[in-house]
Amino acid sequence: MGYPYPRQASSGAGPIVAAVFVGMWVVGVTVGIQTAGWGAEQILLIAGLATSGWIWPAAALADALLVGVPAILLALLPRSPAVRATGRAWLLGIAALGVLGSVRAVPAAQHELYLALLTVVAAVLAVLFRRYVEPAPARPAAIGFAAAGGLACLLPWLWFGALGGVLETLLSATAAATVGWLAGVILSALAWAAFHTRVRLVLVGGLVAAVVLVLLGAGLGASGQHLAGMVVLPPLGFALAALSPLGGAGWSARWLVGLAAAGPLAFVDNEEVTLNLLNWDVPHWTAIAAASSAAIGLLLVVVYAFALLRGRPIRPAPVRRWVPAAAVAALLVAGTAVYVGPGQPGFFGDRLFVVMRDQPDLSSIDTSGGGQARRDERARATYRLLVRHADRSQASLRRELDRLHLPYTPYYLVNGLEVTGGPAVRAWLSRRSDVDRVLLSQRLRPLPATPPTSHGDESRPDDPQWNVTMVGADRVWSQLGATGTGIVVGSSDSGVDGGHPALAEGFRGGSDSWYDPARHTRAPTDTAGHGTHTLASAVGRTGTGVAPGASWVGCVNLYRNLGNPARYLDCLQFMLAPFPPGGDPFTDGRPERAPHVLTNSWGCPRIEGCDEGALRQATAALAAAGIFVVVAAGNTGPFCGSVDDPPAPYPDVFTVGAVDRDREVASFSSRGPVDGGAVKPDVVAPGVDVLSAMPDGGYDEQSGTSMATPHVAGVVALMWSANPALIGDLARTRDILRGTAQPARPTYLSRKERDRCGQDANITGAGLVDAFAAVQAARAAR
């Protein structure tokens, strides 16, 4: 078989130099804009601001304007047919990026819709672009080698990635195939015959094709996935150049690019490519998979160039028909072995959280009075009411889910269920008269290896730390004799290192003091460190905790720094009515064993599936049961109105902001007012460079309202320990905390009046919590 295209005449070096500069400009601008777009989204996410759908259409328009004009000139002006063909191919790629990038405006939570639109748009573009290219016939040998190369590029994703739901996976495969078709159409426009030696074909022709694939990679996938696309696809341009003498360049691109594109599309959850999971999590493994896939693409270039090309001018080497078929078969076997071996086989799609329309009426619970016995009575009454109501109101839906064989988990603290299902199930549930709304319950995909445990490198403190003395806790111990004895603090977080010297003696013990709803560990553990750090600031016994005499129980609701509505409810239900391992929360709960105070250094933003009212019923029920709930304000300051992630805005929780050593509110501390104009936070506490415990016996300094929150939980433990008659009396406890708080200095986003958040109380709350004054007031209360 000879080279299928005629050799093109040269017209000088000028057009070639111009093409080189245009190509460099196209790549630099595209990579810069697409990376900046993702970075802007991440900044908005971390700042707690709404991510706007205009970012990606604006990025696509900017990209098209900046690189489109040079590509048009390159397609029209040079005398060289090859250079003009290069300009046309790049222009088609730019047009494709402009349209595909705009589809990314679809909200991240509606990923199936995004994939369906990506498929349709890519198919429409492929049909339209075919008018401008002359299709070449398919060549079996070229297709076989291209398919084998695509399967080889998939191997890292089969190892390091994980699939989403069934529908999501099918749509990802369809979208990848359609993008491959589009790539084949565009690359058919290149004048491959102009590069009439092996070196020129692979290097120069490959560079021309790589620029096209940079553009398509930038349009491949939702935000985050496209970063991997820009790494994986461009090396395949060189491989396609080496395959082009076999004929059917467009068909080769369809298979090679289509299979390679399935990696980032199918095996990466776009919402997990986030700075919130930067440390040895999905972004880490995505980068490894993308780099490995790109390296395999470059290796294909060497294999194809030396095995398939010979002579000057180029003549394809003879290929036995069974060779490409054998290569495909071998890679299919290898891919299967990788996927079921070191890979993460199975489907890991998001679930649905169904909020029932009929929520329980808690007004019948008598919330008057205080004391341990009264608190236990309230907890039992609340538990019984919630369970009966959920069993009755969910009965019809549970029967229907059983009939359809749809797995589900019922909840009572918020009357709802977590259901396994995709968009079709969500649409069906939303139409039911007994359902109020259906939220997404985000599910993290598994990793190929457990992230390393976080360790602190600070030494064990000998004396109470500055944050403990700032709130006056050390004076409470020495002068008032209260350390929190008899009070139990509940922590819902990333876990707890139960063997840490600061925490080991305080664990309440028994079969109902630890719950890990996902990993089902039987003893307190923590690999992230966040939960150990925060709990030790409340009850730590090595100078880190405000109430070192208090006991604690724990639950895991944050896995790899993210949660979802169901995981948060798992722990809150456990705190209302603890149960033994393997127990049923509906029948085996022990409300009389509920902790007195809950410290919650987390919030549930929309990216995790919560809306404003997702946990409202839960905190109302905990308050009815006489459990004091302390929550972090959030770290999305200094913007006003940034106390917005549930449960921080709710009136029946006590919300805490952060100050530094100078009693100045930290710039990151979230501010009010909340919806309706209510003042939040309630108080502030030390939250900057706080030294506390870390897993495996270490200590570390960390900052955040997460660090401030446990100080207030510890102060409540001291108050209730000093005067048990206050146990469960939430109103008087809140009044004492606010009334005894000391002044704190507010900080502002700017000097403008609108950035003062209405009043300083929306920045400082009532002020800095004062343990000594609060315990004195608690003792005087009757």
C-alpha positions in Angstrom: 0.0 0.0 0.0 1.4 3.4 -0.9 1.0 6.7 0.8 -2.6 7.7 0.1 -2.1 11.5 -0.3 -0.2 13.4 -3.0 3.0 15.2 -2.0 2.5 19.0 -1.6 4.8 21.6 -3.0 6.6 23.9 -0.6 6.1 27.6 -0.7 8.8 28.8 1.6 9.5 28.9 5.3 7.4 32.0 6.1 4.0 30.4 6.3 5.5 27.5 8.3 7.0 29.9 10.9 3.7 31.8 11.1 1.8 28.5 11.7 4.3 27.6 14.5 3.6 30.9 16.2 -0.1 30.6 15.8 -0.1 27.1 17.1 1.9 28.2 20.2 -0.6 31.1 20.7 -3.6 28.8 20.4 -2.2 26.3 23.0 -1.0 28.9 25.4 -4.2 30.9 25.4 -6.4 27.8 25.6 -4.6 26.2 28.5 -4.4 29.5 30.3 -8.1 30.4 30.0 -9.4 26.9 30.8 -7.2 26.6 33.8 -8.1 30.1 35.0 -11.8 29.2 34.6 -11.5 26.2 36.8 -9.4 28.2 39.3 -12.1 30.9 39.4 -14.8 28.3 40.2 -12.6 26.9 43.0 -12.1 30.3 44.5 -15.9 31.0 44.5 -16.5 27.5 46.0 -14.0 28.0 48.8 -15.3 31.5 49.5 -18.8 30.2 49.8 -20.0 32.3 46.9 -22.4 31.0 44.2 -20.6 29.6 41.2 -22.1 31.3 38.1 -23.0 29.5 35.0 -21.6 32.4 32.9 -18.0 31.4 33.7 -17.6 28.8 31.0 -19.5 30.5 28.2 -17.5 33.6 28.9 -14.2 31.5 28.8 -15.3 29.9 25.6 -16.1 33.2 24.0 -12.8 34.8 25.2 -10.9 31.8 23.8 -12.6 31.9 20.5 -12.0 35.6 20.1 -8.3 35.5 21.1 -7.3 32.5 19.0 -9.9 32.5 16.3 -8.6 35.5 14.3 -5.1 34.2 13.9 -6.5 30.8 12.8 -8.7 32.5 10.2 -5.8 34.4 8.8 -3.8 31.2 8.7 -6.6 29.4 6.9 -7.0 32.1 4.2 -3.8 33.9 3.5 -0.8 31.5 2.9 -0.2 30.1 -0.5 0.7 26.7 0.9 -2.3 24.3 0.7 -0.9 22.5 3.7 -0.7 25.6 5.9 -4.2 26.6 4.9 -5.4 23.1 5.7 -3.7 23.4 9.1 -5.5 26.8 9.7 -8.8 25.3 8.8 -8.4 22.3 11.1 -7.4 24.6 14.0 -10.3 26.9 13.2 -12.7 23.9 13.4 -11.1 22.9 16.7 -11.6 26.4 18.0 -15.2 26.5 17.0 -15.7 23.1 18.6 -14.2 24.3 21.9 -16.4 27.4 21.8 -19.6 25.3 21.7 -18.5 22.4 23.8 -17.1 24.7 26.5 -20.4 26.6 26.7 -22.2 23.3 27.5 -20.2 23.3 30.7 -22.6 25.9 32.1 -24.9 23.0 33.1 -24.7 22.8 36.9 -22.2 20.2 38.2 -24.9 18.3 40.1 -26.7 17.6 36.8 -23.9 15.6 35.3 -26.1 13.2 33.3 -27.8 16.1 31.6 -24.4 17.6 30.8 -23.1 14.3 29.3 -26.3 14.0 27.2 -25.9 17.6 25.9 -22.2 17.0 25.2 -23.1 14.0 23.1 -25.7 15.8 21.1 -23.6 19.0 20.5 -20.5 17.0 19.5 -22.6 15.0 17.1 -24.2 18.1 15.5 -20.7 19.7 15.1 -19.4 16.5 13.5 -22.2 16.5 11.0 -21.8 20.2 10.2 -18.0 20.0 9.9 -18.1 17.2 7.4 -19.1 19.7 4.8 -15.6 21.2 5.0 -13.5 17.9 4.8 -13.2 15.1 2.4 -13.7 11.8 4.3 -11.2 9.0 3.7 -12.3 5.4 3.6 -11.8 3.2 6.7 -8.7 1.0 6.8 -9.0 -2.1 9.1 -5.3 -2.2 10.0 -5.2 1.5 11.0 -8.5 1.2 13.0 -7.1 -1.9 14.8 -3.9 -0.2 15.8 -5.9 2.9 16.9 -8.3 0.9 19.0 -5.4 -0.9 20.6 -3.8 2.4 21.4 -7.0 3.8 22.8 -7.3 0.8 25.1 -3.7 1.2 26.2 -4.5 4.8 27.2 -7.4 3.6 29.2 -5.3 1.3 31.4 -4.3 4.0 34.0 -8.0 5.0 34.4 -9.0 1.4 35.0 -6.4 1.3 37.8 -6.6 4.7 39.4 -10.2 5.8 38.7 -13.7 4.6 39.5 -17.0 4.6 37.6 -20.1 6.6 38.6 -23.6 5.3 38.2 -24.8 3.0 35.4 -26.5 5.7 33.4 -23.6 8.1 34.0 -21.2 5.5 32.7 -23.2 4.8 29.6 -23.6 8.5 28.8 -19.8 9.0 29.4 -19.0 6.3 26.9 -21.4 7.7 24.4 -20.0 11.2 24.8 -16.5 10.0 24.5 -17.3 8.1 21.3 -19.0 11.2 19.9 -16.0 13.4 20.7 -13.9 10.8 19.0 -16.1 11.1 15.9 -15.7 14.9 16.0 -11.9 14.6 16.3 -11.9 12.2 13.3 -13.8 14.7 11.2 -11.6 17.6 12.1 -8.3 15.7 11.7 -9.4 14.5 8.3 -9.0 18.1 7.1 -5.2 18.0 7.7 -3.0 17.6 4.6 -1.0 14.7 6.0 0.9 14.2 2.7 2.7 17.5 3.1 4.9 15.9 5.7 6.6 13.5 3.3 9.3 12.1 5.6 8.9 10.1 8.7 10.5 12.8 11.0 8.4 15.6 9.5 5.2 13.5 9.6 5.6 12.5 13.2 7.0 15.7 14.6 5.5 18.5 12.5 2.3 16.7 11.5 1.9 15.4 15.0 2.3 19.0 16.4 -0.4 20.2 14.1 -2.8 17.4 15.2 -1.8 17.9 18.8 -3.0 21.5 18.7 -6.4 20.3 17.5 -6.6 17.8 20.4 -5.6 20.5 22.9 -8.7 22.4 21.8 -10.9 19.3 21.9 -9.4 18.2 25.3 -10.3 21.7 26.7 -13.9 21.1 25.7 -13.9 17.5 27.0 -15.9 17.0 30.1 -17.3 19.1 32.9 -15.2 21.5 35.0 -12.2 19.6 36.3 -12.4 16.7 33.9 -11.3 19.0 31.1 -8.0 19.6 32.8 -7.2 15.9 32.4 -8.5 16.0 28.8 -5.9 18.7 28.0 -3.2 16.3 29.2 -4.4 13.0 27.8 -5.4 14.0 24.2 -2.6 16.1 22.7 0.1 13.3 22.7 -2.3 11.3 20.5 -1.9 13.8 17.7 1.7 12.4 17.2 0.4 8.8 17.3 -2.3 9.6 14.7 0.4 11.2 12.5 2.4 8.0 12.7 -0.8 6.0 11.8 -1.9 8.3 8.9 0.1 6.5 6.1 -2.0 3.4 6.8 -5.0 5.4 5.5 -8.3 6.4 7.0 -6.9 9.1 9.4 -10.4 10.1 10.4 -11.4 6.6 11.4 -8.2 6.1 13.4 -8.9 9.3 15.3 -12.4 8.2 16.1 -11.1 5.1 17.8 -8.0 6.4 19.4 -9.4 9.7 20.7 -12.8 8.2 21.6 -11.4 5.4 23.8 -8.8 7.7 25.4 -11.5 10.4 26.1 -13.5 7.8 28.0 -10.9 7.8 30.8 -11.4 11.3 32.3 -15.1 11.3 31.3 -16.1 8.0 32.9 -13.6 7.4 35.7 -13.5 10.9 37.3 -16.3 12.6 39.2 -16.0 16.2 38.1 -17.2 17.5 41.5 -14.3 15.7 43.2 -11.6 17.4 41.2 -11.6 20.2 43.8 -9.1 21.9 46.0 -11.1 20.6 49.0 -9.7 17.2 48.2 -6.3 18.2 47.0 -4.2 16.0 49.5 -3.8 12.5 48.1 -7.4 12.3 46.9 -9.2 12.4 43.6 -7.1 15.3 42.1 -3.9 13.4 43.0 -5.0 10.2 41.4 -6.5 12.0 38.4 -3.2 13.7 37.8 -1.4 10.4 38.0 -3.8 8.7 35.6 -3.7 11.6 33.1 0.1 11.8 33.1 0.3 8.0 32.7 -2.2 8.0 29.9 -0.2 10.8 28.2 3.0 8.9 28.6 1.4 5.8 27.0 0.3 8.1 24.1 3.9 9.2 23.5 5.0 5.6 23.7 2.5 4.7 21.0 4.2 7.3 18.8 7.5 5.4 19.0 5.9 2.0 18.5 3.8 3.2 15.5 6.6 5.2 13.9 9.3 2.5 14.0 7.0 -0.5 13.4 4.7 0.8 10.7 6.7 3.4 8.7 9.6 3.0 6.4 11.3 4.7 3.5 11.7 8.1 2.0 9.1 9.0 0.9 7.1 7.2 3.5 5.7 3.8 2.7 3.7 1.9 5.3 5.2 -1.5 6.4 3.2 -4.6 5.5 0.9 -5.7 8.3 -0.6 -9.1 8.8 -4.3 -8.8 9.5 -4.2 -10.7 12.8 -1.6 -8.3 14.4 -3.9 -5.4 15.2 -6.7 -7.8 16.2 -4.3 -9.6 18.6 -3.2 -6.3 20.0 -6.8 -5.3 20.7 -7.6 -8.7 22.3 -4.5 -8.6 24.5 -5.3 -5.1 25.7 -8.9 -6.1 26.5 -7.6 -8.9 28.7 -5.0 -6.6 30.3 -7.7 -3.9 30.9 -10.0 -6.4 32.5 -7.3 -7.7 34.8 -6.3 -4.2 35.9 -9.9 -3.2 36.5 -10.9 -6.3 38.7 -7.4 -6.4 40.3 -5.9 -3.2 41.5 -8.8 -1.1 40.2 -12.1 -0.2 41.8 -14.7 -2.4 40.0 -18.4 -1.5 40.3 -20.6 1.5 40.0 -20.5 4.4 42.5 -23.1 6.8 41.4 -24.6 9.5 43.6 -27.8 8.7 45.6 -31.0 10.6 46.2 -32.2 12.0 49.5 -36.0 12.2 49.6 -37.5 14.7 52.0 -41.1 13.7 52.9 -43.8 16.3 52.8 -45.2 15.4 56.2 -42.6 16.4 58.8 -43.4 15.7 62.5 -44.9 18.4 64.8 -42.6 18.7 67.8 -44.9 21.1 69.7 -46.2 18.3 71.9 -42.8 17.8 73.5 -42.6 19.5 76.9 -39.3 21.5 76.8 -39.6 23.1 80.2 -37.3 22.6 83.1 -33.7 21.3 83.3 -31.7 18.5 84.9 -30.5 15.1 83.8 -33.7 13.3 84.5 -35.8 15.9 82.7 -33.4 15.9 79.7 -33.6 12.1 79.4 -37.4 12.2 79.5 -37.4 14.8 76.7 -35.0 12.7 74.6 -37.1 9.6 74.9 -40.3 11.4 74.0 -38.7 13.1 71.0 -37.2 9.8 69.8 -40.5 7.9 70.1 -42.5 10.7 68.3 -40.0 10.9 65.4 -39.8 7.1 64.9 -43.5 6.6 64.9 -44.1 9.5 62.5 -41.5 8.2 60.1 -42.7 4.6 60.1 -46.3 5.8 59.4 -45.6 8.4 56.8 -43.0 6.5 54.9 -44.9 3.2 54.7 -46.4 3.7 51.3 -43.1 4.8 49.7 -41.1 2.0 51.3 -43.6 -0.6 49.9 -43.2 0.9 46.4 -39.4 1.0 46.7 -39.4 -2.7 47.8 -41.6 -3.6 44.9 -39.2 -1.9 42.5 -36.1 -3.4 44.2 -34.6 0.0 44.8 -32.3 0.0 47.8 -33.0 2.7 50.4 -32.2 3.8 54.0 -35.0 5.4 56.0 -34.3 8.4 58.4 -36.4 9.8 61.2 -34.5 12.9 62.5 -35.5 14.4 59.2 -38.4 12.5 57.8 -36.8 11.1 54.7 -35.0 8.3 52.9 -31.8 7.9 51.0 -32.6 6.0 47.8 -30.3 4.5 45.1 -31.3 5.8 41.7 -30.6 8.2 38.9 -32.5 10.9 37.1 -35.4 8.7 36.2 -35.9 7.6 39.8 -35.6 11.2 40.9 -38.3 12.4 38.5 -40.6 9.6 39.6 -40.0 10.4 43.3 -40.5 14.1 42.7 -44.0 13.5 41.3 -45.2 11.7 44.3 -47.7 13.6 46.5 -46.1 12.5 49.7 -42.6 13.8 48.7 -41.6 17.4 49.3 -38.4 17.4 47.3 -35.5 15.2 46.3 -31.9 16.2 47.0 -28.7 14.7 45.7 -26.8 12.7 48.3 -23.2 13.0 46.9 -21.2 9.8 47.1 -17.4 9.8 46.9 -15.9 7.4 44.5 -13.3 5.0 46.0 -9.6 5.5 45.7 -6.8 3.1 44.7 -5.1 3.7 48.1 -6.1 5.2 51.4 -4.9 8.7 51.9 -2.1 9.0 54.4 -2.9 9.8 58.0 -2.4 13.4 58.9 0.2 13.8 61.7 1.2 16.8 63.8 4.8 17.8 64.2 4.4 20.0 67.3 5.4 18.7 70.7 3.0 17.9 73.5 2.1 21.0 75.5 2.9 21.2 79.2 0.6 24.0 80.1 -2.8 25.2 79.1 -2.6 26.8 75.7 -3.3 30.5 74.9 -6.7 29.7 73.6 -7.7 27.9 76.7 -6.5 30.7 79.0 -8.1 33.4 76.7 -11.5 32.0 77.4 -10.7 31.6 81.1 -11.1 27.8 81.3 -7.9 27.3 83.4 -9.4 29.7 86.0 -12.6 27.6 86.1 -10.6 24.5 86.9 -8.4 26.1 89.6 -10.8 28.6 91.2 -14.3 27.1 90.6 -13.4 23.4 90.6 -15.3 22.5 87.5 -13.7 20.5 84.7 -16.8 19.1 82.9 -17.1 15.9 85.0 -20.4 14.1 84.4 -21.0 15.8 81.0 -20.7 13.9 77.6 -19.7 15.8 74.5 -20.6 14.3 71.1 -18.3 14.9 68.1 -19.5 14.4 64.5 -16.5 14.8 62.3 -13.8 12.9 60.4 -13.3 10.6 63.4 -11.3 10.5 66.6 -8.0 8.9 67.5 -9.3 7.1 70.5 -5.8 6.2 71.7 -4.4 9.7 71.7 -3.1 10.7 75.2 -5.3 13.8 75.2 -8.5 11.8 74.5 -8.0 8.1 75.6 -9.2 8.6 79.2 -12.2 10.6 78.2 -13.9 8.1 75.9 -17.2 7.1 77.5 -16.9 3.5 76.3 -19.6 0.9 76.0 -21.2 -0.4 72.8 -22.9 2.8 71.9 -20.3 5.5 72.0 -18.8 5.1 68.5 -20.4 4.9 65.1 -18.8 4.8 61.7 -21.7 4.4 59.2 -19.5 4.0 56.1 -16.4 2.1 57.1 -18.0 0.3 60.1 -14.9 0.6 62.3 -15.5 -0.8 65.8 -13.2 1.6 67.7 -12.6 5.3 67.4 -10.2 6.1 64.5 -9.3 9.1 62.4 -7.0 9.4 59.4 -7.8 13.0 58.4 -7.0 14.6 61.8 -9.8 17.2 61.7 -12.0 15.4 64.2 -9.2 14.6 66.6 -8.1 18.2 66.6 -11.5 19.7 67.2 -12.6 17.3 69.9 -9.3 17.7 71.8 -10.0 21.5 72.0 -13.3 20.7 73.8 -12.2 17.9 76.1 -8.5 17.2 75.7 -6.5 16.4 78.8 -3.1 17.7 77.9 -3.7 21.4 78.1 -5.6 21.6 74.9 -9.2 21.1 76.0 -11.6 23.5 77.7 -13.4 20.8 79.7 -10.8 18.1 80.3 -13.0 16.2 82.8 -15.8 15.7 80.3 -16.4 12.4 78.5 -16.9 12.0 74.8 -18.6 9.9 72.1 -17.9 10.1 68.4 -19.3 9.5 64.9 -17.8 9.8 61.4 -19.7 12.0 59.0 -16.8 13.4 56.9 -14.9 11.1 54.6 -12.0 12.7 52.8 -13.3 16.1 53.9 -16.7 15.8 52.2 -20.1 14.6 53.4 -23.7 14.5 52.2 -27.2 14.9 53.8 -27.5 11.2 54.7 -24.0 11.0 56.4 -24.7 14.1 58.5 -28.1 12.6 59.6 -26.5 9.2 60.3 -24.4 10.9 63.0 -27.1 13.3 64.3 -29.5 10.4 64.7 -26.8 8.5 66.6 -26.3 11.5 68.9 -30.0 11.6 69.7 -30.4 7.9 70.4 -27.1 6.0 70.4 -27.2 2.3 69.4 -24.8 -0.6 69.4 -22.8 -1.8 66.3 -25.1 -3.3 63.8 -28.2 -1.9 65.5 -31.2 -0.4 63.8 -31.5 3.3 64.5 -35.3 3.0 64.5 -35.6 0.2 67.1 -32.3 0.0 69.0 -31.8 3.7 69.9 -31.0 4.6 73.5 -32.0 8.2 73.9 -31.2 8.2 77.6 -27.5 7.7 76.5 -27.5 10.8 74.3 -24.6 13.1 74.8 -25.4 16.5 76.4 -23.5 18.8 74.0 -22.7 18.3 70.4 -19.7 20.0 68.7 -20.1 20.2 64.9 -17.2 21.7 62.9 -18.8 21.1 59.5 -21.4 22.5 57.2 -23.4 21.0 54.4 -23.1 23.3 51.3 -25.0 22.8 48.0 -22.1 21.0 46.5 -22.7 18.2 49.0 -26.4 18.1 48.3 -28.0 20.2 51.0 -30.4 23.0 50.4 -31.2 25.7 53.0 -33.7 23.6 54.9 -32.1 20.2 54.5 -31.2 19.7 58.2 -33.7 22.2 59.8 -36.0 19.5 61.2 -33.0 17.6 62.6 -31.7 20.5 64.7 -35.2 21.4 65.9 -35.6 17.8 67.1 -32.3 17.8 68.9 -33.3 21.1 70.6 -36.6 19.5 71.7 -34.6 16.6 73.2 -32.6 19.1 75.3 -29.3 18.5 73.5 -27.1 21.7 73.1 -25.9 21.9 69.5 -22.8 24.0 68.8 -21.8 24.6 65.1 -19.1 26.3 63.2 -20.1 29.6 61.4 -18.0 28.6 58.4 -14.8 29.9 56.8 -16.3 32.0 53.9 -15.7 35.5 55.4 -15.2 38.4 55.2 -18.3 38.5 53.0 -21.5 39.6 54.7 -24.3 37.0 54.7 -21.8 34.1 54.5 -23.2 32.2 57.4 -25.3 30.1 55.0 -24.3 26.4 55.0 -26.7 24.3 57.1 -26.9 24.1 60.1 -25.1 27.3 60.9 -28.0 29.7 60.0 -30.6 27.8 62.1 -32.0 29.5 65.2 -31.9 26.5 67.5 -28.1 25.9 67.1 -25.4 28.0 68.7 -23.1 29.3 66.0 -19.5 30.2 66.6 -17.1 32.5 64.7 -13.3 32.7 65.2 -10.9 35.3 66.7 -7.1 35.4 66.9 -4.8 36.1 69.9 -5.7 39.8 69.8 -9.4 39.1 70.0 -9.8 40.3 66.5 -12.3 38.4 64.3 -10.4 36.3 61.7 -10.9 37.5 58.1 -12.1 34.0 57.1 -14.8 33.8 59.8 -18.3 33.8 58.2 -20.6 36.7 59.0 -24.3 37.3 59.2 -27.0 38.3 58.9 -28.8 35.1 57.9 -32.1 34.9 56.0 -34.8 36.9 57.8 -32.2 39.3 59.2 -31.3 37.3 62.3 -27.9 37.9 63.9 -25.3 35.2 63.5 -22.8 34.1 64.8 -23.9 33.9 68.4 -20.4 34.2 69.9 -16.8 34.0 68.8 -13.9 31.9 70.2 -10.2 31.3 69.5 -9.8 29.9 66.1 -6.4 31.0 64.7 -3.3 28.9 65.1 -4.9 26.7 67.7 -2.7 23.9 69.0 -4.5 20.6 69.5 -4.2 16.8 69.1 -3.6 15.0 65.9 -3.7 11.2 65.1 -1.0 8.9 66.5 -0.2 11.1 69.4 0.8 14.2 67.5 -0.1 17.9 67.9 -0.5 20.6 65.3 -1.7 24.2 64.9 -4.7 24.8 62.7 -7.1 27.6 62.0 -10.8 27.9 61.2 -14.2 28.3 62.8 -13.9 24.5 63.1 -11.2 25.2 65.8 -13.3 27.8 67.5 -16.5 25.7 67.8 -15.3 23.1 70.3 -14.2 25.8 72.8 -17.9 26.8 73.2 -18.9 23.1 73.5 -16.3 22.8 76.3 -17.7 25.9 78.1 -21.2 24.5 78.0 -19.8 21.2 79.5 -18.2 23.3 82.3 -21.5 25.2 83.0 -23.6 22.0 83.1 -21.0 20.2 85.2 -21.0 23.1 87.7 -24.8 23.3 87.8 -26.5 20.1 86.7 -29.9 21.8 87.0 -29.1 23.6 83.7 -28.7 20.4 81.8 -31.1 20.5 78.9 -32.2 24.1 79.6 -31.0 25.5 76.3 -32.6 28.9 76.6 -31.0 29.8 79.9 -27.7 28.4 78.8 -27.7 30.5 75.6 -28.6 33.6 77.5 -25.7 33.1 80.0 -23.2 32.5 77.2 -24.3 35.6 75.4 -24.7 37.7 78.5 -21.2 36.9 79.8 -19.3 37.2 76.5 -16.5 39.8 76.4 -15.9 42.3 73.6 -14.2 41.2 70.4 -12.9 43.4 67.6 -14.7 43.1 64.3 -13.0 43.1 60.9 -14.4 44.2 57.6 -14.1 43.4 53.9 -13.7 47.1 53.3 -14.5 50.5 54.7 -17.8 50.7 52.7 -20.9 50.7 54.8 -22.4 47.7 52.9 -19.4 45.6 54.2 -20.2 46.3 57.8 -22.9 43.6 57.7 -25.5 45.8 59.2 -24.1 45.7 62.7 -21.0 44.5 64.4 -23.0 41.7 66.1 -23.2 40.0 62.7 -19.4 39.7 62.8 -18.6 39.2 66.5 -21.9 37.8 67.8 -22.3 38.7 71.4 -18.5 38.7 71.8 -15.8 36.4 72.9 -17.0 33.5 75.0 -15.9 33.8 78.7 -15.8 30.4 80.5 -15.1 31.9 83.9 -17.9 34.4 83.8 -20.3 31.8 82.2 -19.7 29.2 84.9 -20.0 31.8 87.7 -23.4 32.8 86.2 -24.4 29.1 85.8 -23.7 28.4 89.4 -25.9 31.3 90.4 -28.8 30.1 88.2 -31.7 28.4 89.9 
